[in-house]
Amino acid sequence: MRQEAESAEHATIDEILADLAASFWLKAALRSALSRDPVDAANDADVLARVLKDRCRHLLEETPST
């Protein structure tokens, strides 16, 4: 999974949109971002990534270990 995230970091927009394994949600978000001011879209993407990482971390901390 980490390798997929690192690969996605270096993928181009066209590669992601053409990737059959890329999620519908990611492609839709990317298409939506392309019609926006690129600085605003990048800033919003940073905020979204931060809050989703925080949510994930919080949920993982709540999950009891087996």
DSSP file (Angstrom, degrees, kcal/mol; ACC not computed):
  #  RESIDUE AA STRUCTURE BP1 BP2  ACC     N-H-->O    O-->H-N    N-H-->O    O-->H-N    TCO  KAPPA ALPHA  PHI   PSI    X-CA   Y-CA   Z-CA
    1    1 A M     >        0   0    0      0, 0.0     4,-2.0     0, 0.0     5,-0.2   0.000 360.0 360.0 360.0 -42.3    0.0    0.0    0.0
    2    2 A R  H  >  +     0   0    0      1,-0.2     4,-2.3     2,-0.2     5,-0.2   0.896 360.0  53.6 -61.3 -39.8    2.8    2.4    0.8
    3    3 A Q  H  > S+     0   0    0      1,-0.2     4,-2.4     2,-0.2    -1,-0.2   0.888 106.4  52.6 -63.8 -38.7    4.4    1.6   -2.5
    4    4 A E  H  > S+     0   0    0      2,-0.2     4,-2.4     1,-0.2    -1,-0.2   0.906 109.1  49.5 -62.1 -42.3    1.1    2.5   -4.3
    5    5 A A  H  X S+     0   0    0     -4,-2.0     4,-1.5     2,-0.2    -2,-0.2   0.899 111.5  48.5 -64.6 -40.6    1.0    5.8   -2.5
    6    6 A E  H  X S+     0   0    0     -4,-2.3     4,-0.8     2,-0.2    -2,-0.2   0.890 111.7  49.7 -67.3 -38.0    4.6    6.6   -3.5
    7    7 A S  H >X S+     0   0    0     -4,-2.4     3,-0.7     1,-0.2     4,-0.7   0.898 108.3  53.2 -65.2 -40.0    3.9    5.6   -7.1
    8    8 A A  H 3< S+     0   0    0     -4,-2.4     3,-0.5     1,-0.2    -1,-0.2   0.826 100.4  62.4 -64.5 -31.0    0.8    7.9   -7.1
    9    9 A E  H 3< S+     0   0    0     -4,-1.5    -1,-0.2     1,-0.2    -2,-0.2   0.831 111.8  36.9 -61.3 -31.8    3.0   10.7   -6.0
   10   10 A H  H << S+     0   0    0     -4,-0.8    -1,-0.2    -3,-0.7    -2,-0.2   0.448  93.7 107.7-103.0  -2.8    5.0   10.5   -9.2
   11   11 A A     <  -     0   0    0     -4,-0.7     2,-0.1    -3,-0.5    -3,-0.0  -0.457  67.9-123.0 -75.4 147.7    2.2    9.7  -11.6
   12   12 A T     >  -     0   0    0     -2,-0.1     4,-2.3     1,-0.1     5,-0.2  -0.417  25.3-107.0 -82.9 166.2    1.0   12.3  -14.0
   13   13 A I  H  > S+     0   0    0      1,-0.2     4,-2.6     2,-0.2     5,-0.2   0.938 121.9  49.5 -56.7 -48.5   -2.5   13.5  -14.2
   14   14 A D  H  > S+     0   0    0      1,-0.2     4,-1.7     2,-0.2    -1,-0.2   0.874 109.0  52.6 -61.8 -37.8   -3.1   11.6  -17.4
   15   15 A E  H  > S+     0   0    0      2,-0.2     4,-0.9     1,-0.2    -1,-0.2   0.912 111.0  46.5 -64.9 -41.9   -1.6    8.4  -16.0
   16   16 A I  H >< S+     0   0    0     -4,-2.3     3,-0.7     1,-0.2     6,-0.2   0.931 112.2  49.7 -65.9 -44.8   -3.9    8.5  -13.0
   17   17 A L  H 3< S+     0   0    0     -4,-2.6    -1,-0.2     1,-0.2    -2,-0.2   0.812 115.3  44.3 -64.7 -28.9   -7.0    9.2  -15.1
   18   18 A A  H 3< S+     0   0    0     -4,-1.7     2,-0.5    -5,-0.2    -1,-0.2   0.577  88.2 108.5 -89.1 -11.0   -6.1    6.3  -17.4
   19   19 A D    X<  -     0   0    0     -4,-0.9     3,-0.9    -3,-0.7    -4,-0.0  -0.549  55.8-158.7 -75.6 117.8   -5.3    3.9  -14.6
   20   20 A L  T 3  S+     0   0    0     -2,-0.5    -1,-0.2     1,-0.2    -4,-0.0   0.748  93.1  55.2 -66.1 -23.0   -7.9    1.2  -14.3
   21   21 A A  T 3  S+     0   0    0      2,-0.1    -1,-0.2    -3,-0.0     2,-0.2   0.632  84.0 101.8 -86.0 -13.9   -6.9    0.6  -10.7
   22   22 A A  S <  S-     0   0    0     -3,-0.9    -6,-0.0    -6,-0.2     2,-0.0  -0.479  82.3-106.3 -71.0 140.5   -7.3    4.3   -9.6
   23   23 A S     >  -     0   0    0     -2,-0.2     4,-2.3     1,-0.1     5,-0.2  -0.275  13.7-124.6 -70.0 152.0  -10.5    4.8   -7.7
   24   24 A F  H  > S+     0   0    0      1,-0.2     4,-2.7     2,-0.2     5,-0.2   0.898 113.2  55.1 -58.2 -41.3  -13.5    6.6   -9.2
   25   25 A W  H  > S+     0   0    0      1,-0.2     4,-2.5     2,-0.2    -1,-0.2   0.916 107.8  47.6 -60.6 -45.3  -13.4    9.0   -6.3
   26   26 A L  H  > S+     0   0    0      2,-0.2     4,-2.5     1,-0.2    -1,-0.2   0.921 113.5  47.6 -63.2 -44.3   -9.8   10.0   -7.0
   27   27 A K  H  X S+     0   0    0     -4,-2.3     4,-2.7     2,-0.2    -2,-0.2   0.908 112.9  48.5 -64.2 -41.6  -10.4   10.5  -10.7
   28   28 A A  H  X S+     0   0    0     -4,-2.7     4,-2.3     2,-0.2    -2,-0.2   0.909 112.2  48.7 -65.2 -41.7  -13.6   12.5  -10.0
   29   29 A A  H  X S+     0   0    0     -4,-2.5     4,-2.3    -5,-0.2    -2,-0.2   0.904 112.5  48.9 -64.3 -40.8  -11.7   14.7   -7.5
   30   30 A L  H  X S+     0   0    0     -4,-2.5     4,-1.8     2,-0.2    -2,-0.2   0.927 111.1  48.8 -65.6 -45.3   -8.8   15.2   -9.9
   31   31 A R  H  X S+     0   0    0     -4,-2.7     4,-0.6     1,-0.2    -1,-0.2   0.909 112.6  49.3 -60.7 -40.9  -11.1   16.1  -12.8
   32   32 A S  H >< S+     0   0    0     -4,-2.3     3,-0.9     1,-0.2    -1,-0.2   0.908 109.8  51.2 -63.7 -42.1  -12.9   18.6  -10.5
   33   33 A A  H >< S+     0   0    0     -4,-2.3     3,-1.7     1,-0.2    -1,-0.2   0.822  99.1  65.8 -65.7 -31.4   -9.6   20.1   -9.3
   34   34 A L  H 3< S+     0   0    0     -4,-1.8    -1,-0.2     1,-0.3    -2,-0.2   0.745  98.2  53.2 -65.7 -22.4   -8.5   20.6  -12.9
   35   35 A S  T << S+     0   0    0     -3,-0.9    -1,-0.3    -4,-0.6     2,-0.2   0.441 102.0  77.9 -90.8   0.9  -11.2   23.2  -13.5
   36   36 A R  S <  S-     0   0    0     -3,-1.7    -3,-0.0    -4,-0.2     3,-0.0  -0.527 101.3 -76.0-103.8 169.5  -10.2   25.2  -10.5
   37   37 A D     >  -     0   0    0     -2,-0.2     4,-2.7     1,-0.2     5,-0.2  -0.517  46.4-133.8 -59.6 128.4   -7.5   27.7   -9.8
   38   38 A P  H  > S+     0   0    0      0, 0.0     4,-2.3     0, 0.0     5,-0.2   0.832 102.1  50.7 -62.9 -32.8   -4.4   25.4   -9.3
   39   39 A V  H  > S+     0   0    0      2,-0.2     4,-2.5     1,-0.2     5,-0.2   0.936 113.0  45.5 -69.3 -45.3   -3.2   27.1   -6.2
   40   40 A D  H  > S+     0   0    0      2,-0.2     4,-2.7     1,-0.2     5,-0.2   0.921 114.0  49.6 -61.5 -43.9   -6.6   26.9   -4.5
   41   41 A A  H  X S+     0   0    0     -4,-2.7     4,-2.4     1,-0.2    -2,-0.2   0.915 112.1  47.6 -63.2 -43.1   -7.0   23.3   -5.6
   42   42 A A  H  X S+     0   0    0     -4,-2.3     4,-2.1    -5,-0.2    -1,-0.2   0.908 112.6  48.9 -65.6 -41.4   -3.6   22.4   -4.2
   43   43 A N  H  X S+     0   0    0     -4,-2.5     4,-2.1     2,-0.2    -2,-0.2   0.923 112.7  47.5 -64.1 -43.7   -4.2   24.1   -0.9
   44   44 A D  H  X S+     0   0    0     -4,-2.7     4,-2.7     1,-0.2    -2,-0.2   0.889 110.0  53.2 -64.4 -38.6   -7.6   22.4   -0.5
   45   45 A A  H  X S+     0   0    0     -4,-2.4     4,-2.7    -5,-0.2    -1,-0.2   0.889 107.6  51.8 -64.0 -38.5   -6.0   19.1   -1.4
   46   46 A D  H  X S+     0   0    0     -4,-2.1     4,-2.3     2,-0.2    -2,-0.2   0.923 111.2  46.7 -62.3 -44.2   -3.4   19.6    1.3
   47   47 A V  H  X S+     0   0    0     -4,-2.1     4,-2.6     2,-0.2     5,-0.2   0.931 113.0  49.5 -63.5 -45.3   -6.1   20.4    3.9
   48   48 A L  H  X S+     0   0    0     -4,-2.7     4,-2.3     1,-0.2     5,-0.2   0.926 111.2  48.9 -60.1 -45.9   -8.1   17.3    2.8
   49   49 A A  H  X S+     0   0    0     -4,-2.7     4,-2.3     1,-0.2    -1,-0.2   0.908 111.6  50.5 -60.8 -42.0   -5.1   15.1    3.0
   50   50 A R  H  X S+     0   0    0     -4,-2.3     4,-2.4     1,-0.2    -2,-0.2   0.935 112.4  44.3 -63.3 -47.7   -4.2   16.4    6.5
   51   51 A V  H  X S+     0   0    0     -4,-2.6     4,-2.3     1,-0.2    -1,-0.2   0.868 114.0  50.4 -69.8 -33.6   -7.7   15.9    8.0
   52   52 A L  H  X S+     0   0    0     -4,-2.3     4,-2.5    -5,-0.2    -1,-0.2   0.890 110.8  49.2 -70.1 -37.6   -8.0   12.4    6.4
   53   53 A K  H  X S+     0   0    0     -4,-2.3     4,-2.7    -5,-0.2    -2,-0.2   0.915 111.7  49.4 -63.9 -42.5   -4.6   11.4    7.8
   54   54 A D  H  X S+     0   0    0     -4,-2.4     4,-2.5     2,-0.2    -2,-0.2   0.915 111.7  48.7 -62.0 -42.7   -5.7   12.7   11.2
   55   55 A R  H  X S+     0   0    0     -4,-2.3     4,-2.6     2,-0.2    -2,-0.2   0.924 112.2  48.6 -62.9 -44.7   -9.0   10.8   11.0
   56   56 A C  H  X S+     0   0    0     -4,-2.5     4,-2.5     2,-0.2     5,-0.2   0.931 111.8  48.7 -60.8 -46.7   -7.2    7.6   10.0
   57   57 A R  H  X S+     0   0    0     -4,-2.7     4,-2.0     1,-0.2    -1,-0.2   0.914 112.0  49.7 -59.8 -43.9   -4.6    8.0   12.8
   58   58 A H  H  X S+     0   0    0     -4,-2.5     4,-1.5     1,-0.2    -1,-0.2   0.923 111.9  47.4 -62.3 -45.3   -7.4    8.6   15.3
   59   59 A L  H  X S+     0   0    0     -4,-2.6     4,-1.2     1,-0.2    -1,-0.2   0.883 111.3  51.0 -65.5 -38.4   -9.4    5.5   14.2
   60   60 A L  H  < S+     0   0    0     -4,-2.5    -1,-0.2     1,-0.2    -2,-0.2   0.865 108.2  52.3 -67.9 -34.5   -6.3    3.3   14.2
   61   61 A E  H  < S+     0   0    0     -4,-2.0    -1,-0.2     1,-0.2    -2,-0.2   0.823 109.0  50.9 -69.5 -30.2   -5.5    4.4   17.8
   62   62 A E  H  < S+     0   0    0     -4,-1.5    -1,-0.2    -5,-0.2    -2,-0.2   0.748  88.9  96.5 -76.9 -24.0   -9.1    3.5   18.9
   63   63 A T  S  < S-     0   0    0     -4,-1.2     2,-0.1    -5,-0.1    -4,-0.0  -0.519  80.4-123.2 -72.8 124.2   -8.9    0.0   17.3
   64   64 A P        -     0   0    0      0, 0.0     2,-0.1     0, 0.0    -1,-0.1  -0.387  25.6-115.8 -66.7 142.7   -8.0   -2.6   19.9
   65   65 A S              0   0    0      1,-0.1     0, 0.0    -2,-0.1     0, 0.0  -0.456 360.0 360.0 -74.2 150.1   -4.9   -4.6   19.2
   66   66 A T              0   0    0     -2,-0.1    -1,-0.1     0, 0.0     0, 0.0   0.425 360.0 360.0 -99.6 360.0   -5.3   -8.3   18.7
